[in-house]
Amino acid sequence: MGTQQYRLKGLTGLPVAEGQMQEAEVEGIEGGAVLLLNSQGKTHAVSPKCTHYGAPLKNGVLSSDGRLTCPWHGACFNVSSGDVEDAPALDPIAKFPIHERDGAVFIEGDEKTIKNSRAALKTSCANPSQQEKVVVVGGGSAATGAVLELRKQGFTGTVTVLGDESNALYDRTKLSKAYITDPAAVRWYAPEFYKDASINVNHDSVTSIDFANKTVHTESGSSEAYTKLILASGGTPKYLPLPGLRAGELQNVYVVRNLDHTNAIMSALGEQSKKVVIVGSSFIGMESANCLAGKKHDVTVIGMEQEPCEAVFGTKVGSIFRALLEKNGVKFQMSATVDKATPASSNPSSAGAVHLKDGATLPADVVILGVGVAPATTYLQGSKGGPSLLKDGSVETNEYFEVKDVSDVYAVGDIATYPYKGAKVRIEHWNVAQNAGRTAAKHIAGTKGIKPFVPVFWSALGAQLRYCGNTTPSGGYDDVIIQGETDVSKGVSWAAFYCKGEEVIAVASMMKDPIMVKSSELMRRGRMVKKSDITGGVDRLLEAKL
C-alpha cells in the first residue's frame, strides 16, 4: 500500500507549542506513532524513535536551530529534513506532511515507513565517475561515517574501502558490551546496500602508500589510485611486554577489538562458568567484566588506578562504577601491578594464572587484556611523501581532518590528533570517529558551513553511562560536582559536572536523561551553564534555552 492519509488519535488540533514535543498514535496502524514537535514556529511530524537503537525521541532535546537529539547516545537529526547531523545514527528519521481538517489532525505516509520509524538513507549511485576517486583505509566507525556521508552529499566518484577485517563497516560497540559473535547481528547494512551505492568494500590490508603518486598498495599485491584519501585505520589493541602476556605467547590470552576476538573468547569460555581475569580497568576492561559477569562467569578486574576509569572520570565517579560491577559479582584488584602470567599445569600452552607484583596469584581459565590501543599507522612508516607521525603514532590534522603538510589526505578516528577547544586531542570514541569521517566527507564534497562537534560517549558499566565533552585538553579539570544519588544500594541516578574554573568542560551521567545530551547541545551552541549554576542542582541546566 502506498502513501495515504492517517488520522492521529485523540487530536483535534495542533497543541504543540514552540520548542515542545508530543508523541501521537496513528490510527489504523498497529503500533504506529509519530512525534509532533514545534521548531521555529512550524509543526513537524517525524519518526518517534531514534534510528540508532530505538530510543524514544520525545525524551530527547529539541534545539531552537532545528536539531532533535536522542536522549541515549547523542544522535542528532534535522527536523526539517530528517537527516542525520551527528553520530551514531546512520539512517534519517522519516518526515510526514501534516494537515488539520474537520477538527482532526492527519499525516501522510506509508504504513511500512511509519512502522519502521525511519526513512531510507539515500546513497544510490549508478555508474560512478572515474575522474574522482576516494580511497578509505579502514572499516570501522570513521570509515562508515565517511563513505555514507560522501554519497549523502552527492559525491559521484568512485569510493573504495580497504579494511583488514573480513566483516567491515559494522557496529563494533556491541563487541565489548555484549560479546556478540554473529556478523549479521552487528552489521549496519546488507552487502547489496553498498553495491547499490557503488561503495566497493574490500578485505585487503594496506601495506604502504605512495603519497607522491597517490597510490595505495595492499597485502594482496594490488594497488588503488586516489584523488582523495581518508586514513581511518583505527587502533591496534595492546598486549603487555610481560611473561605470558605478549601476543601469541599463550593461547587463552585475548584482546577485544573485532569479531574474531569475541568469537575466540566465547568459544574458550564455553557453556560452563569460567574464571576470567581482565587486565585493565578502563572502558574495554570494565564493559567486558560487566558483560561476562552477566553471563555467570567468575570475573576479576586488575587495575593500576585507585578506581576504575579514574584517568577520565576521577576517583569519586570511578568508585560508583566499581560498586555497580561489584553488585553484579565482579571482583577487583586495584592499585595493582601485573607481574606475569604462567601456564596452566594441565596445558602448558595456555595461561593458568595471572600474578601480581605483591605476590597475589589469580587463577584464570581466560585472560583478557583491556590495556588500550595504539594508532594503527605502521603502514605509514616509511611511506613515500607521507605525514610525520606524532610520538604516539597518530597523525596531526586540522579541524576538517586534513593531514598536515600532505595534500588531499585526511585522517579520522583513533589515528587522528585534531584541534578541540584550543588543544590538540586524540579521542578514542565511536561517535567522534564517525563524526570525523562525516566531516572529512563533507569537506571533500565541498559542503559549506561545516561545524565542529562535541565529543559524546556511552558505556555499559552496571548502568548506562552517558558522557559529553572532554576532560583531557588544556590541563583537564580542577573540580567535579556530582548531583543525585550515587549509592548503588539505593539505585543510582546522578550527573557529574567536570569544571575548570567556572567552565563546565564535560558531563557524565547515569539514569539522568536528558542531562548529558542537553549539556552537549548547550556546549555546541556556546551556551553551557557555569559551575556556579549547578552547585545547587541541575534545574538551571534543564531550564537553559537552546
PAKOL-935510 format. One line per field, with one value per residue (C-alpha): x, y, z; residue number from 1. Coordinates in nm, 3 decimals, always signed. Each point is the difference from the previous one (the first is absolute). Example, Ala and Ser with C-alpha at 12.3 -4.5 7.8 and 13.67 -1.06 7.14 Angstrom:
xx <- (+1.230,+0.137);
yy <- (-0.450,+0.344);
zz <- (+0.780,-0.066);
i <- (1,2);
***
This chain:
xx <- (+0.000,+0.135,-0.021,-0.332,-0.139,-0.024,-0.178,+0.186,-0.198,-0.157,+0.121,-0.242,+0.272,+0.372,+0.065,+0.378,+0.149,+0.336,+0.281,-0.238,-0.040,-0.289,-0.031,-0.327,-0.150,-0.079,-0.347,-0.025,+0.362,+0.073,+0.284,+0.020,+0.099,+0.156,+0.169,-0.147,+0.232,+0.004,+0.323,+0.031,-0.377,-0.067,-0.148,+0.173,-0.099,+0.297,+0.092,-0.030,+0.304,+0.370,+0.125,+0.309,-0.138,-0.364,+0.005,-0.321,+0.080,-0.273,+0.242,+0.278,+0.086,-0.133,+0.224,-0.128,+0.211,-0.202,+0.208,-0.161,+0.245,-0.050,+0.003,+0.218,+0.307,-0.008,-0.119,-0.134,-0.257,-0.104,-0.374,-0.059,+0.157,+0.032,+0.370,+0.261,+0.222,+0.203,+0.098,-0.072,-0.320,+0.045,-0.355,-0.210,-0.330,-0.309,-0.189,-0.376,-0.212,-0.257,-0.348,-0.288,-0.347,-0.353,+0.115,+0.263,+0.372,+0.135,+0.340,+0.097,+0.218,+0.025,-0.053,+0.347,+0.183,-0.223,+0.055,+0.374,+0.041,+0.268,+0.055,+0.227,+0.351,+0.043,+0.339,-0.078,+0.264,-0.002,+0.302,+0.231,+0.240,+0.362,+0.124,-0.021,+0.112,-0.025,+0.182,-0.075,+0.252,-0.186,-0.343,-0.117,-0.214,+0.197,-0.002,-0.373,-0.073,+0.222,-0.132,-0.367,+0.040,+0.180,-0.299,-0.248,+0.176,-0.035,+0.359,-0.010,+0.358,+0.126,+0.016,+0.220,+0.040,+0.313,-0.040,+0.200,-0.314,-0.215,-0.306,+0.045,-0.242,-0.180,-0.101,+0.319,-0.145,-0.205,+0.312,+0.129,-0.346,-0.180,+0.265,-0.194,+0.147,-0.240,+0.103,-0.361,-0.091,+0.243,+0.007,-0.163,-0.114,-0.009,+0.270,-0.261,-0.033,+0.365,-0.025,-0.295,+0.201,+0.304,+0.209,+0.263,+0.079,+0.317,+0.161,+0.362,+0.262,+0.187,+0.377,+0.123,-0.106,+0.182,-0.124,+0.199,-0.178,-0.327,-0.002,-0.090,+0.172,-0.153,+0.099,-0.156,+0.234,-0.264,+0.007,-0.267,+0.041,-0.171,-0.078,-0.096,+0.113,-0.162,+0.213,-0.241,+0.203,-0.100,+0.193,+0.200,-0.071,+0.305,+0.151,+0.239,+0.377,-0.014,+0.054,-0.312,-0.174,+0.176,-0.188,-0.018,+0.187,-0.289,-0.315,-0.267,+0.124,-0.223,-0.063,-0.340,-0.027,-0.177,-0.235,+0.285,+0.093,-0.351,-0.050,+0.328,-0.083,-0.353,+0.124,+0.262,-0.259,-0.247,-0.323,+0.133,+0.108,+0.369,+0.251,+0.067,+0.281,-0.020,+0.311,-0.101,-0.271,-0.094,-0.289,+0.079,+0.094,-0.300,-0.250,+0.140,-0.026,-0.357,-0.104,+0.178,-0.111,-0.352,+0.070,+0.077,+0.378,+0.232,+0.160,+0.290,+0.122,+0.358,+0.063,+0.301,-0.226,-0.160,-0.343,-0.119,+0.005,+0.170,+0.208,-0.316,-0.256,+0.200,-0.023,-0.347,-0.177,+0.234,-0.107,-0.363,+0.095,+0.187,-0.297,-0.240,+0.213,+0.067,-0.375,-0.003,+0.266,+0.320,+0.307,+0.271,+0.372,+0.068,+0.324,+0.158,+0.286,+0.009,+0.322,-0.067,-0.232,+0.106,-0.111,-0.268,+0.128,-0.240,+0.095,+0.337,-0.111,-0.281,+0.006,-0.107,+0.059,+0.085,+0.251,+0.021,+0.310,-0.125,+0.009,-0.371,-0.091,-0.327,-0.102,-0.127,-0.172,-0.005,+0.205,-0.124,+0.224,-0.175,+0.309,-0.068,+0.066,+0.276,-0.076,+0.008,+0.249,+0.290,-0.078,+0.081,+0.352,+0.237,-0.279,+0.120,-0.102,-0.218,-0.076,+0.233,-0.145,-0.033,+0.165,-0.303,-0.016,-0.296,-0.042,-0.049,-0.290,-0.189,-0.366,-0.113,+0.227,+0.234,+0.345,+0.267,+0.241,-0.146,-0.252,-0.327,+0.038,-0.222,+0.047,-0.299,-0.088,+0.246,+0.304,-0.082,+0.127,-0.218,-0.073,-0.271,-0.052,+0.350,+0.173,+0.115,-0.182,-0.031,-0.332,-0.081,-0.381,-0.239,-0.200,+0.312,+0.133,-0.327,-0.044,+0.360,-0.067,-0.310,+0.197,+0.272,-0.262,-0.182,+0.327,+0.080,-0.350,+0.038,-0.274,-0.019,-0.038,+0.159,-0.024,+0.204,-0.163,+0.003,+0.147,-0.267,+0.059,-0.205,+0.077,-0.165,+0.146,-0.273,-0.223,+0.004,+0.266,-0.033,+0.288,+0.068,+0.287,+0.358,+0.186,+0.349,+0.083,+0.187,+0.074,-0.327,-0.243,+0.054,-0.331,-0.288,-0.351,-0.224,-0.374,-0.241,+0.007,+0.330,-0.075,-0.030,-0.218,-0.261,+0.015,+0.232,-0.127,+0.266,+0.179,+0.363,+0.117,+0.372,+0.111,+0.305,-0.051,-0.357,-0.014,-0.171,+0.215,-0.159,-0.308,-0.058,-0.329,-0.183,-0.381,-0.029,-0.113,-0.002,+0.265,+0.294,-0.151,-0.136,+0.354,+0.154,-0.241,+0.067,+0.374,-0.046,-0.185,+0.237,-0.275,+0.112,-0.088,+0.278,+0.127,-0.182,-0.327,+0.011,+0.147,-0.352,-0.157,-0.072,-0.312,+0.183,+0.150,-0.336,-0.160,+0.278,-0.112,+0.133);
yy <- (+0.000,+0.344,+0.338,+0.094,+0.216,-0.128,+0.164,+0.067,-0.144,+0.241,+0.322,+0.272,+0.254,+0.061,+0.050,+0.012,+0.334,+0.137,-0.229,-0.271,-0.365,-0.246,-0.359,-0.094,-0.334,-0.062,-0.147,-0.308,-0.112,-0.236,+0.147,+0.300,+0.335,+0.333,+0.275,+0.346,+0.291,+0.372,+0.156,+0.364,+0.039,-0.297,-0.334,-0.312,-0.367,-0.239,-0.354,-0.041,-0.226,+0.054,-0.202,-0.108,-0.219,+0.108,+0.252,+0.204,+0.339,+0.168,-0.032,+0.171,+0.364,+0.239,+0.297,+0.328,-0.043,-0.308,-0.288,-0.294,-0.191,-0.359,-0.032,-0.311,+0.030,+0.351,-0.065,+0.325,+0.046,+0.303,+0.040,+0.165,-0.276,-0.294,-0.028,-0.116,+0.283,-0.181,-0.361,-0.274,-0.030,-0.081,+0.000,+0.319,+0.025,+0.018,+0.323,+0.004,+0.283,+0.105,+0.146,+0.128,-0.073,-0.016,+0.011,-0.273,-0.031,-0.220,-0.101,-0.131,-0.308,-0.369,-0.271,-0.154,+0.327,+0.088,-0.342,-0.002,+0.344,+0.098,+0.117,-0.165,+0.141,+0.135,-0.121,-0.156,+0.075,-0.168,+0.022,+0.208,+0.238,-0.111,+0.357,+0.012,-0.294,-0.015,-0.284,-0.066,-0.201,-0.178,-0.144,+0.133,+0.289,+0.274,-0.186,-0.063,+0.366,+0.110,-0.225,+0.050,+0.376,+0.018,-0.151,+0.197,+0.322,-0.097,-0.110,-0.195,-0.121,-0.346,-0.099,-0.290,-0.136,-0.199,-0.174,-0.273,-0.162,-0.239,+0.163,+0.370,+0.286,-0.144,+0.106,-0.069,+0.142,-0.316,-0.217,+0.100,+0.096,-0.321,-0.238,-0.050,-0.268,-0.002,+0.238,+0.043,+0.130,+0.292,+0.100,+0.329,-0.096,-0.304,-0.025,+0.096,+0.343,+0.084,-0.141,+0.229,+0.294,-0.099,-0.025,-0.267,-0.174,-0.209,-0.229,+0.090,+0.142,+0.312,-0.045,+0.337,+0.321,+0.191,+0.348,+0.162,-0.210,-0.031,-0.379,-0.243,-0.342,-0.306,-0.337,-0.180,+0.182,+0.228,+0.379,+0.269,+0.348,+0.288,+0.367,+0.024,-0.236,-0.053,-0.177,-0.168,-0.300,+0.019,-0.149,-0.314,-0.153,-0.025,-0.307,+0.033,-0.048,-0.247,-0.377,-0.182,+0.321,+0.069,-0.052,-0.367,-0.127,-0.182,-0.116,+0.128,+0.359,+0.227,+0.358,+0.135,+0.197,-0.203,-0.292,-0.248,+0.100,-0.034,-0.333,-0.132,+0.117,-0.138,-0.330,-0.024,+0.080,-0.264,-0.072,-0.047,+0.274,+0.089,+0.208,+0.315,+0.239,+0.339,+0.218,+0.365,+0.202,+0.246,-0.030,-0.324,-0.181,+0.127,-0.065,-0.351,-0.062,+0.126,-0.218,-0.321,+0.021,+0.023,-0.328,-0.157,-0.013,+0.063,+0.332,+0.187,+0.339,+0.115,+0.375,+0.218,+0.290,+0.054,-0.022,-0.117,+0.255,+0.244,+0.164,+0.135,+0.024,+0.030,-0.208,+0.111,-0.111,-0.296,-0.134,+0.000,-0.214,-0.243,-0.030,-0.067,-0.284,-0.139,-0.021,-0.217,-0.229,+0.146,-0.003,+0.268,+0.020,+0.375,+0.194,-0.323,-0.078,-0.312,-0.201,-0.288,-0.277,-0.361,-0.312,-0.234,-0.324,-0.194,+0.184,+0.178,+0.189,+0.180,+0.244,-0.138,+0.301,+0.369,+0.111,+0.343,+0.179,-0.022,-0.380,-0.061,-0.278,+0.006,-0.331,+0.048,-0.204,+0.303,+0.321,+0.316,+0.302,+0.337,+0.217,+0.244,+0.029,+0.153,+0.192,-0.252,+0.191,-0.240,-0.003,+0.373,-0.047,+0.055,+0.076,+0.227,+0.363,-0.086,+0.181,+0.011,-0.204,+0.151,-0.162,-0.222,-0.111,+0.221,+0.245,+0.373,+0.165,+0.327,+0.051,-0.159,-0.299,+0.087,-0.143,+0.255,+0.064,-0.270,+0.108,-0.186,-0.226,-0.018,-0.190,-0.084,-0.210,-0.154,+0.100,+0.372,+0.274,+0.303,+0.342,+0.022,+0.301,+0.132,-0.333,-0.285,-0.317,-0.361,-0.145,-0.370,+0.029,-0.161,+0.320,+0.210,-0.235,-0.007,+0.377,+0.051,-0.223,+0.205,+0.324,-0.121,-0.119,+0.333,+0.183,-0.222,+0.056,+0.377,+0.040,+0.351,+0.094,-0.308,+0.033,-0.166,-0.266,-0.069,-0.340,-0.240,-0.343,-0.272,-0.321,-0.288,-0.016,-0.158,+0.288,+0.205,+0.271,+0.315,+0.245,+0.314,+0.242,-0.085,+0.008,-0.028,+0.316,+0.301,-0.139,-0.181,+0.091,+0.139,-0.098,-0.241,+0.067,-0.305,+0.045,-0.285,-0.346,-0.189,-0.274,-0.321,-0.163,+0.274,+0.001,+0.246,+0.314,+0.269,+0.252,+0.110,+0.338,+0.036,+0.358,+0.208,+0.321,+0.107,-0.191,-0.340,-0.195,-0.347,-0.169,-0.365,-0.150,-0.320,-0.024,+0.379,+0.042,+0.242,+0.186,-0.122,+0.081,+0.333,+0.081,-0.103,+0.225,+0.290,-0.052,-0.012,+0.332,+0.168,+0.025,-0.253,+0.097,+0.093,-0.182,+0.240,-0.082,-0.369,+0.002,+0.000,-0.242,-0.056,+0.217,+0.286,-0.240,-0.159,+0.344,+0.144,+0.110,-0.168);
zz <- (+0.000,-0.098,+0.166,+0.156,+0.276,+0.357,+0.290,+0.324,+0.289,+0.245,-0.162,-0.109,-0.077,+0.023,+0.372,-0.019,+0.109,-0.112,+0.115,+0.123,-0.106,+0.022,-0.121,-0.174,-0.095,-0.368,-0.047,-0.222,+0.047,+0.287,+0.203,-0.233,+0.148,-0.094,+0.196,-0.034,+0.073,-0.049,-0.123,-0.101,-0.005,-0.229,+0.106,-0.133,+0.011,+0.011,+0.099,+0.379,+0.049,-0.054,-0.296,+0.195,+0.283,+0.012,+0.285,+0.044,-0.150,+0.206,+0.294,-0.194,-0.057,-0.265,-0.079,-0.133,-0.316,-0.093,+0.134,+0.180,+0.222,+0.118,+0.382,+0.005,-0.222,-0.147,-0.356,-0.150,-0.275,-0.202,+0.061,-0.337,-0.209,+0.240,-0.090,+0.248,+0.122,+0.267,+0.073,+0.083,-0.209,-0.368,-0.135,+0.000,+0.181,-0.222,-0.059,-0.051,-0.143,+0.260,-0.049,+0.213,-0.136,+0.140,+0.360,-0.046,-0.076,-0.279,-0.130,-0.343,-0.022,-0.078,+0.257,-0.033,+0.062,+0.294,+0.160,-0.065,+0.159,-0.250,-0.355,-0.253,-0.024,-0.353,-0.117,-0.338,-0.264,-0.341,-0.232,+0.220,-0.170,-0.034,+0.021,+0.379,+0.211,+0.379,+0.173,+0.368,+0.203,+0.281,+0.064,+0.336,+0.123,-0.175,-0.330,+0.028,+0.067,-0.289,-0.277,+0.084,+0.031,-0.335,-0.177,+0.211,-0.107,-0.365,-0.067,-0.329,-0.028,+0.094,+0.367,+0.108,+0.354,+0.086,+0.336,+0.171,+0.147,-0.196,+0.161,-0.061,+0.072,+0.302,+0.353,+0.193,+0.322,+0.051,+0.032,+0.345,+0.126,-0.103,-0.142,-0.322,-0.226,-0.297,-0.282,-0.108,+0.347,-0.019,-0.366,-0.092,-0.348,-0.227,-0.274,-0.261,+0.160,-0.070,-0.351,-0.075,+0.136,-0.209,+0.316,-0.059,+0.331,-0.025,+0.257,-0.065,+0.237,-0.106,+0.011,-0.125,-0.173,-0.271,+0.085,-0.280,-0.263,+0.195,+0.007,+0.279,+0.004,+0.167,+0.139,-0.296,-0.238,-0.145,-0.009,+0.011,-0.144,+0.177,-0.042,+0.370,+0.276,+0.340,+0.259,+0.244,+0.111,+0.367,+0.288,+0.070,+0.343,+0.221,+0.164,+0.294,-0.020,+0.289,+0.020,-0.118,-0.109,-0.328,-0.325,-0.096,+0.305,+0.171,-0.177,+0.236,+0.035,-0.206,-0.104,-0.110,-0.323,-0.268,-0.059,-0.019,+0.355,+0.145,-0.177,+0.140,+0.354,+0.001,-0.141,+0.276,+0.267,-0.119,+0.183,+0.355,+0.238,-0.038,+0.192,-0.204,+0.089,-0.172,+0.000,-0.033,+0.174,-0.270,-0.246,-0.184,+0.320,+0.193,-0.279,-0.042,+0.373,+0.013,-0.294,+0.100,+0.362,-0.139,-0.179,+0.340,-0.028,+0.297,-0.097,+0.159,-0.126,+0.059,-0.013,+0.066,+0.101,+0.337,-0.165,-0.345,-0.284,+0.236,-0.274,-0.165,+0.281,+0.322,+0.317,+0.115,-0.316,-0.048,+0.340,-0.121,-0.298,+0.223,+0.241,-0.288,-0.136,+0.347,+0.044,-0.313,+0.145,-0.150,+0.225,-0.016,+0.061,-0.017,+0.046,-0.122,-0.236,-0.214,+0.008,-0.241,-0.113,+0.044,-0.189,+0.133,+0.150,-0.222,-0.320,-0.026,-0.313,+0.187,+0.290,+0.335,+0.223,+0.006,+0.263,+0.160,+0.122,+0.359,-0.022,-0.056,-0.244,-0.194,-0.161,-0.356,-0.269,-0.228,+0.013,-0.175,-0.049,-0.004,+0.020,-0.282,-0.370,-0.209,-0.320,-0.287,-0.214,-0.054,-0.374,-0.008,+0.130,-0.288,-0.248,-0.277,+0.054,+0.300,+0.324,+0.295,+0.285,+0.345,+0.300,+0.068,-0.362,-0.090,-0.288,+0.054,-0.182,-0.018,+0.097,-0.329,+0.065,-0.286,+0.067,+0.073,-0.290,-0.230,-0.262,-0.068,+0.304,+0.309,+0.327,+0.220,+0.302,+0.244,-0.207,-0.017,+0.230,-0.069,+0.152,+0.267,+0.225,-0.055,+0.064,-0.222,+0.099,-0.107,+0.115,-0.031,-0.005,-0.249,-0.054,-0.043,-0.267,-0.194,+0.021,-0.111,-0.302,-0.079,+0.030,-0.238,-0.250,+0.010,-0.060,-0.298,-0.140,+0.034,+0.262,+0.143,+0.364,+0.157,+0.378,+0.276,+0.217,+0.373,+0.098,+0.130,+0.151,+0.164,+0.187,+0.186,+0.352,+0.208,-0.114,-0.318,+0.006,-0.211,-0.049,-0.203,-0.028,+0.083,+0.331,-0.149,-0.202,+0.137,+0.344,+0.057,+0.279,+0.349,+0.162,-0.045,+0.131,+0.038,+0.026,+0.076,+0.157,-0.018,+0.256,-0.200,+0.266,-0.053,-0.380,-0.172,-0.170,-0.026,-0.217,+0.036,-0.127,-0.070,+0.042,-0.074,+0.186,-0.077,-0.331,-0.013,-0.247,+0.026,+0.139,+0.095,+0.113,+0.086,+0.001,-0.038,-0.361,-0.173,+0.203,-0.209,-0.339,+0.126,+0.114,-0.333,-0.190,+0.236,-0.051,-0.378,+0.003,+0.248,+0.262,+0.259,+0.355,+0.241,+0.306,+0.230,-0.180,+0.093,+0.350,+0.144,-0.248,-0.369,-0.037,-0.172,-0.253,-0.080,-0.031,-0.218,-0.346,-0.309);
i <- (1,2,3,4,5,6,7,8,9,10,11,12,13,14,15,16,17,18,19,20,21,22,23,24,25,26,27,28,29,30,31,32,33,34,35,36,37,38,39,40,41,42,43,44,45,46,47,48,49,50,51,52,53,54,55,56,57,58,59,60,61,62,63,64,65,66,67,68,69,70,71,72,73,74,75,76,77,78,79,80,81,82,83,84,85,86,87,88,89,90,91,92,93,94,95,96,97,98,99,100,101,102,103,104,105,106,107,108,109,110,111,112,113,114,115,116,117,118,119,120,121,122,123,124,125,126,127,128,129,130,131,132,133,134,135,136,137,138,139,140,141,142,143,144,145,146,147,148,149,150,151,152,153,154,155,156,157,158,159,160,161,162,163,164,165,166,167,168,169,170,171,172,173,174,175,176,177,178,179,180,181,182,183,184,185,186,187,188,189,190,191,192,193,194,195,196,197,198,199,200,201,202,203,204,205,206,207,208,209,210,211,212,213,214,215,216,217,218,219,220,221,222,223,224,225,226,227,228,229,230,231,232,233,234,235,236,237,238,239,240,241,242,243,244,245,246,247,248,249,250,251,252,253,254,255,256,257,258,259,260,261,262,263,264,265,266,267,268,269,270,271,272,273,274,275,276,277,278,279,280,281,282,283,284,285,286,287,288,289,290,291,292,293,294,295,296,297,298,299,300,301,302,303,304,305,306,307,308,309,310,311,312,313,314,315,316,317,318,319,320,321,322,323,324,325,326,327,328,329,330,331,332,333,334,335,336,337,338,339,340,341,342,343,344,345,346,347,348,349,350,351,352,353,354,355,356,357,358,359,360,361,362,363,364,365,366,367,368,369,370,371,372,373,374,375,376,377,378,379,380,381,382,383,384,385,386,387,388,389,390,391,392,393,394,395,396,397,398,399,400,401,402,403,404,405,406,407,408,409,410,411,412,413,414,415,416,417,418,419,420,421,422,423,424,425,426,427,428,429,430,431,432,433,434,435,436,437,438,439,440,441,442,443,444,445,446,447,448,449,450,451,452,453,454,455,456,457,458,459,460,461,462,463,464,465,466,467,468,469,470,471,472,473,474,475,476,477,478,479,480,481,482,483,484,485,486,487,488,489,490,491,492,493,494,495,496,497,498,499,500,501,502,503,504,505,506,507,508,509,510,511,512,513,514,515,516,517,518,519,520,521,522,523,524,525,526,527,528,529,530,531,532,533,534,535,536,537,538,539,540,541,542,543,544,545,546);
***
